Amino acid sequence: MIMKEKNKRLLSLDVLRGFDMSFIMGGEVVLICLAGLFPDTVLSTLGEQMGHSAWDGFTFYDLIFPLFLFLAGISFPFSMAKQRSQGKSKVTLSLKVLKRGLLLLLLGVVYNGLLQFDFESLRYASVLGRIGLAWMFASLLYIWVGRRVSAVVSVVILLGYWALLALILAPDATVGSSSLSMEGSIVGYVDRCLLPGTLHNVVHDPEGLLSTLPAIVTALSGIFTGEFVRSNNISNGYKKAAIMVGVAVSLLVVGYLWNMVFPINKNLWSSSFVCCAGGWSLLLFALFYLVVDVVGCSKWAFPFRVIGMNSITIYLAQQFLDFSKPVNTLFGGVLKFLPDGYYALGWWCCYMLLCWLFLYFLYKKNVFLKV
């Protein structure tokens, strides 16, 4: 639904979410273009990070999705506390969480082409579906059992998932396949057996069923962070930021050490990937929280805030609205005068500008899409 935005928000949360979504809006292509224009520079190194790992490994672009899920988790303790202060019961909160999770699941399938009614070719797994389910289960856990039990559940999930993938080879795996390979993992096998329609990678889907389990831990790590930031036990913002940095470094150490026996893998959402992505996500949030909310240096962040406050809107809008046509109509005449090699860079910069102006219009009207 669409609603007016009146509530005071954690500014760094919106800004970091906007920073994250800016890459989905074309930021990654802009960096790739810059890398091509300026080889053998830091831009070329950044450009190499603007793509997913083929299988094992970790790039900055692999962080975009789990970071968004992590940030969705951060906001929940604030929302829950507000609703509890209004007298809403756990049952009422749970029903709202279920509604939101299932709505995101539905939107993900619509995004993938549900209304084309080609059910055999339809991909049922989706990015929005992964966010909806992982956030939903994480939030329900937090509502009913609290932080400590949820933390124990998180550890059990990560260790259990590791054991499951390490010990069980897909029954239909080809000879020589590893239980941690695309063809041989139990993760892909479950999707091949239970998911209707098509899978993103034919024999495996990165947003499939079984890998939703460790994704719940990603959402829970955001929830734990949100609870910590909201807590009054530590009033000093600098100290909070320092503690978050310490925890982030610890997660990264665990993740990269675990990588030796259970590779960091976004497609499998491996336990080492959860730790690694969680560490980088927390490190980024600590930095944004320190600069924006603690120090109060926020004027530079306004463009990202506009994106972050309507992040789901721009994700869906790029699928259903053709921004390329107005880019060509408004800027095509000017872009053709750019030097050779600069056209693609200019085009994508104009594309991002048009997307941002669309969101700015909504921002000025005080209209935000809430799911």
C-alpha positions as CSV (number, residue, x, y, z in Angstrom):
1,M,0.0,0.0,0.0
2,I,1.0,3.6,-0.4
3,M,1.1,5.8,2.7
4,K,2.4,9.1,4.1
5,E,5.7,9.0,5.8
6,K,5.6,10.7,9.2
7,N,7.7,8.7,11.5
8,K,11.2,9.6,12.5
9,R,13.7,7.2,11.0
10,L,17.2,6.0,11.6
11,L,18.8,8.1,8.9
12,S,21.9,6.0,8.3
13,L,19.6,3.0,7.6
14,D,17.9,4.8,4.7
15,V,21.2,6.2,3.4
16,L,22.9,2.8,3.4
17,R,19.9,1.2,1.8
18,G,19.9,3.9,-0.9
19,F,23.7,3.4,-1.4
20,D,23.0,-0.3,-1.8
21,M,20.1,0.1,-4.2
22,S,22.1,2.7,-6.3
23,F,24.0,-0.3,-7.7
24,I,20.8,-1.9,-8.8
25,M,19.8,1.4,-10.5
26,G,22.8,1.2,-12.8
27,G,25.7,2.1,-10.5
28,E,27.5,-1.1,-11.2
29,V,27.4,-0.5,-15.0
30,V,28.7,3.1,-14.5
31,L,31.7,1.6,-12.6
32,I,32.2,-1.0,-15.3
33,C,32.2,1.7,-17.9
34,L,34.7,3.8,-15.9
35,A,36.9,0.7,-15.5
36,G,37.0,0.3,-19.3
37,L,37.9,3.9,-19.8
38,F,40.6,4.0,-17.2
39,P,42.4,0.7,-17.1
40,D,45.2,-0.1,-14.7
41,T,43.6,2.3,-12.1
42,V,41.6,1.9,-8.9
43,L,38.5,2.2,-11.1
44,S,39.5,-0.9,-13.0
45,T,39.8,-2.8,-9.6
46,L,36.3,-1.5,-8.6
47,G,34.9,-2.6,-12.0
48,E,36.1,-6.1,-11.4
49,Q,34.0,-6.2,-8.3
50,M,30.8,-5.3,-10.2
51,G,29.7,-8.9,-11.0
52,H,28.7,-12.0,-9.1
53,S,31.2,-14.8,-8.5
54,A,30.7,-17.6,-10.9
55,W,30.4,-20.1,-8.0
56,D,32.8,-20.0,-5.0
57,G,34.2,-16.6,-4.0
58,F,33.1,-13.2,-2.9
59,T,32.8,-9.8,-4.7
60,F,31.3,-6.5,-3.7
61,Y,28.4,-7.2,-6.0
62,D,27.7,-10.4,-4.1
63,L,27.1,-8.2,-1.0
64,I,24.3,-6.1,-2.6
65,F,21.5,-8.7,-1.9
66,P,22.5,-9.9,1.7
67,L,23.1,-6.2,2.7
68,F,19.6,-5.3,1.7
69,L,18.2,-8.3,3.7
70,F,20.5,-7.3,6.7
71,L,19.1,-3.8,6.6
72,A,15.5,-5.1,6.5
73,G,16.3,-6.9,9.7
74,I,17.7,-3.7,11.4
75,S,14.5,-1.8,11.0
76,F,12.3,-4.5,12.6
77,P,13.2,-4.0,16.4
78,F,12.2,-0.3,15.9
79,S,8.9,-1.2,14.2
80,M,8.2,-3.9,16.8
81,A,8.9,-1.6,19.8
82,K,6.6,1.1,18.4
83,Q,3.7,-1.3,17.8
84,R,4.1,-3.0,21.2
85,S,4.0,0.5,22.8
86,Q,0.7,1.0,21.0
87,G,-0.7,-2.1,22.7
88,K,-0.5,-4.5,19.8
89,S,-0.1,-8.2,20.8
90,K,2.4,-10.7,19.5
91,V,-0.3,-12.4,17.5
92,T,-1.2,-9.1,15.8
93,L,2.5,-8.4,15.0
94,S,2.9,-12.0,13.7
95,L,0.0,-11.6,11.4
96,K,1.4,-8.4,10.0
97,V,4.8,-10.1,9.5
98,L,3.2,-13.0,7.7
99,K,1.2,-10.7,5.5
100,R,4.3,-8.7,4.5
101,G,6.4,-11.8,3.9
102,L,3.8,-13.5,1.7
103,L,3.1,-10.3,-0.2
104,L,6.8,-10.0,-1.0
105,L,6.8,-13.6,-2.1
106,L,3.9,-12.8,-4.4
107,L,5.5,-9.7,-5.8
108,G,8.6,-11.6,-6.6
109,V,6.6,-14.1,-8.7
110,V,4.8,-11.3,-10.4
111,Y,8.2,-9.6,-11.1
112,N,9.3,-12.8,-12.7
113,G,6.3,-12.9,-15.1
114,L,3.3,-14.5,-13.2
115,L,0.8,-12.6,-15.2
116,Q,2.1,-14.0,-18.5
117,F,0.4,-17.3,-17.3
118,D,3.2,-19.4,-18.7
119,F,3.5,-21.5,-15.6
120,E,5.9,-24.1,-17.1
121,S,8.5,-21.5,-17.9
122,L,7.8,-19.3,-14.8
123,R,10.6,-18.9,-12.2
124,Y,8.9,-19.2,-8.8
125,A,12.0,-18.4,-6.7
126,S,12.9,-14.7,-6.6
127,V,14.9,-12.0,-4.9
128,L,11.8,-10.5,-3.3
129,G,10.6,-14.0,-2.3
130,R,13.9,-14.7,-0.6
131,I,13.7,-11.3,1.3
132,G,10.1,-11.9,2.2
133,L,10.6,-15.5,3.6
134,A,13.9,-15.0,5.3
135,W,12.8,-11.7,6.9
136,M,9.4,-13.2,7.9
137,F,10.8,-16.3,9.6
138,A,13.6,-14.2,11.3
139,S,11.0,-11.7,12.6
140,L,8.7,-14.4,13.9
141,L,11.5,-16.0,15.8
142,Y,12.5,-12.7,17.3
143,I,8.9,-12.0,18.3
144,W,8.3,-15.3,20.0
145,V,11.6,-16.5,21.4
146,G,13.7,-13.3,21.7
147,R,17.3,-12.5,20.9
148,R,19.1,-15.2,22.9
149,V,17.2,-18.2,21.6
150,S,17.3,-16.7,18.1
151,A,21.1,-16.5,18.4
152,V,21.3,-20.1,19.4
153,V,19.0,-21.1,16.5
154,S,21.2,-19.1,14.1
155,V,24.3,-21.1,15.2
156,V,22.4,-24.4,14.9
157,I,21.2,-23.4,11.4
158,L,24.7,-22.5,10.2
159,L,26.4,-25.6,11.6
160,G,23.5,-27.9,10.5
161,Y,23.5,-26.4,7.0
162,W,27.3,-27.0,6.7
163,A,26.9,-30.6,7.8
164,L,24.0,-31.2,5.4
165,L,25.9,-29.9,2.4
166,A,29.1,-31.5,3.3
167,L,27.7,-35.0,4.0
168,I,24.9,-35.4,1.5
169,L,25.4,-35.7,-2.2
170,A,22.4,-35.1,-4.5
171,P,20.9,-38.5,-5.5
172,D,20.9,-37.5,-9.1
173,A,24.4,-36.1,-9.1
174,T,26.7,-37.1,-12.0
175,V,29.8,-39.2,-11.3
176,G,32.6,-37.1,-9.9
177,S,30.3,-34.3,-8.7
178,S,31.0,-32.7,-5.3
179,S,28.3,-32.1,-2.7
180,L,29.3,-28.4,-2.9
181,S,29.0,-28.1,-6.6
182,M,26.0,-26.8,-8.6
183,E,25.1,-30.2,-10.0
184,G,25.9,-32.2,-6.9
185,S,24.6,-30.1,-4.0
186,I,21.5,-31.2,-2.0
187,V,20.3,-27.5,-2.4
188,G,19.9,-27.8,-6.1
189,Y,18.3,-31.3,-5.8
190,V,15.6,-30.0,-3.4
191,D,14.8,-27.2,-5.9
192,R,14.7,-29.6,-8.8
193,C,12.3,-31.9,-6.9
194,L,10.0,-29.3,-5.3
195,L,10.1,-26.1,-7.2
196,P,7.7,-26.0,-10.2
197,G,8.6,-24.1,-13.4
198,T,12.2,-23.3,-14.2
199,L,15.3,-22.7,-12.1
200,H,17.6,-19.7,-12.6
201,N,20.6,-21.9,-13.4
202,V,18.6,-24.8,-14.9
203,V,19.7,-27.3,-12.2
204,H,20.0,-24.8,-9.3
205,D,18.4,-21.7,-8.1
206,P,20.3,-19.2,-6.0
207,E,17.0,-18.1,-4.3
208,G,15.7,-21.6,-3.8
209,L,14.1,-23.4,-0.9
210,L,16.8,-24.9,1.2
211,S,19.2,-22.0,1.0
212,T,16.5,-19.8,2.6
213,L,17.5,-21.4,5.9
214,P,20.9,-19.6,6.2
215,A,19.3,-16.5,4.7
216,I,17.1,-16.4,7.8
217,V,20.4,-15.9,9.8
218,T,21.3,-13.0,7.6
219,A,18.0,-11.3,8.5
220,L,18.5,-12.2,12.2
221,S,21.9,-10.6,12.2
222,G,20.3,-7.4,11.1
223,I,17.6,-7.7,13.8
224,F,20.3,-8.2,16.4
225,T,22.0,-5.1,15.1
226,G,18.8,-3.1,15.2
227,E,18.2,-4.2,18.8
228,F,21.7,-3.2,19.8
229,V,21.5,0.3,18.2
230,R,18.0,0.9,19.7
231,S,19.2,-0.2,23.2
232,N,19.9,2.4,25.8
233,N,22.4,0.2,27.6
234,I,25.1,2.1,25.8
235,S,24.3,5.7,25.1
236,N,27.6,6.7,23.5
237,G,27.2,6.5,19.7
238,Y,31.0,6.3,19.2
239,K,31.2,3.3,21.5
240,K,28.3,1.6,19.7
241,A,30.0,2.1,16.4
242,A,33.3,0.7,17.8
243,I,31.5,-2.4,19.2
244,M,29.8,-3.0,15.8
245,V,33.2,-2.7,14.0
246,G,34.7,-5.3,16.5
247,V,31.8,-7.7,15.9
248,A,32.1,-7.2,12.1
249,V,35.8,-8.0,12.1
250,S,35.1,-11.1,14.2
251,L,32.5,-12.3,11.7
252,L,34.8,-11.7,8.8
253,V,37.6,-13.7,10.5
254,V,35.1,-16.6,11.1
255,G,33.8,-16.4,7.6
256,Y,37.2,-16.4,5.8
257,L,38.5,-19.2,8.1
258,W,35.4,-21.2,7.5
259,N,35.9,-20.7,3.8
260,M,38.8,-23.1,4.0
261,V,36.4,-26.0,4.5
262,F,33.1,-24.6,3.5
263,P,33.6,-22.2,0.6
264,I,32.1,-18.7,0.6
265,N,29.3,-19.1,-2.0
266,K,26.4,-16.8,-2.6
267,N,24.5,-19.3,-4.8
268,L,24.5,-21.8,-1.9
269,W,24.2,-19.0,0.7
270,S,26.8,-21.0,2.5
271,S,27.4,-20.5,6.2
272,S,30.8,-18.9,5.5
273,F,29.0,-16.6,3.1
274,V,26.5,-15.6,5.8
275,C,29.4,-14.7,8.2
276,C,31.4,-12.9,5.5
277,A,28.4,-10.9,4.1
278,G,27.2,-10.2,7.7
279,G,30.6,-8.9,8.6
280,W,30.9,-6.6,5.6
281,S,27.3,-5.5,6.1
282,L,27.8,-4.7,9.7
283,L,31.1,-2.8,9.0
284,L,29.3,-0.7,6.4
285,F,26.4,0.0,8.7
286,A,28.8,1.0,11.5
287,L,30.5,3.4,9.2
288,F,27.3,5.0,7.9
289,Y,25.8,5.1,11.5
290,L,28.9,6.8,12.8
291,V,29.1,9.4,10.0
292,V,25.4,10.1,9.5
293,D,23.8,9.6,12.9
294,V,26.6,10.1,15.4
295,V,28.7,12.8,13.8
296,G,25.7,14.3,12.1
297,C,27.4,14.7,8.7
298,S,24.4,14.0,6.5
299,K,24.0,16.6,3.8
300,W,26.0,14.5,1.3
301,A,23.7,11.6,1.9
302,F,20.5,13.1,0.7
303,P,20.6,11.5,-2.8
304,F,21.0,8.1,-1.2
305,R,18.2,8.8,1.3
306,V,15.8,9.6,-1.5
307,I,16.6,6.2,-3.0
308,G,16.6,4.3,0.3
309,M,13.2,5.5,1.4
310,N,11.6,4.0,-1.7
311,S,13.9,1.1,-2.4
312,I,11.3,-1.5,-3.2
313,T,9.6,1.1,-5.5
314,I,12.6,1.5,-7.7
315,Y,13.3,-2.2,-7.8
316,L,9.8,-2.9,-9.1
317,A,9.6,0.2,-11.3
318,Q,12.6,-0.8,-13.3
319,Q,10.8,-4.0,-14.2
320,F,7.5,-2.4,-15.1
321,L,8.5,1.0,-16.4
322,D,10.7,1.6,-19.4
323,F,13.1,4.3,-18.2
324,S,15.3,3.8,-21.3
325,K,12.8,5.5,-23.7
326,P,12.7,8.9,-21.8
327,V,16.5,8.7,-21.4
328,N,16.9,8.5,-25.2
329,T,14.2,11.2,-25.8
330,L,15.6,13.7,-23.3
331,F,19.3,13.0,-23.5
332,G,19.9,11.2,-26.7
333,G,20.7,14.3,-28.7
334,V,23.4,15.4,-26.3
335,L,24.9,12.0,-25.7
336,K,25.7,11.5,-29.4
337,F,28.3,14.3,-29.1
338,L,30.3,12.5,-26.5
339,P,33.7,11.2,-27.4
340,D,34.1,7.6,-28.5
341,G,33.8,5.2,-25.5
342,Y,31.9,7.7,-23.4
343,Y,28.4,7.1,-24.7
344,A,27.6,4.1,-22.5
345,L,28.9,5.9,-19.4
346,G,26.8,9.0,-20.2
347,W,23.7,7.0,-21.0
348,W,23.8,5.1,-17.7
349,C,24.5,8.3,-15.8
350,C,21.4,9.8,-17.4
351,Y,19.4,6.6,-16.6
352,M,20.4,6.8,-13.0
353,L,19.5,10.5,-12.9
354,L,16.0,9.8,-14.4
355,C,15.4,7.0,-11.8
356,W,16.5,9.3,-9.1
357,L,14.2,12.2,-10.3
358,F,11.3,9.7,-10.3
359,L,12.0,8.9,-6.7
360,Y,12.6,12.5,-5.8
361,F,9.1,13.4,-7.1
362,L,7.6,10.7,-4.8
363,Y,9.8,12.0,-2.0
364,K,8.6,15.6,-2.4
365,K,5.0,14.3,-2.5
366,N,5.7,12.5,0.7
367,V,4.6,9.2,-0.8
368,F,6.4,5.9,-0.1
369,L,5.6,2.4,-1.1
370,K,5.2,0.2,2.0
371,V,5.0,-3.6,1.7
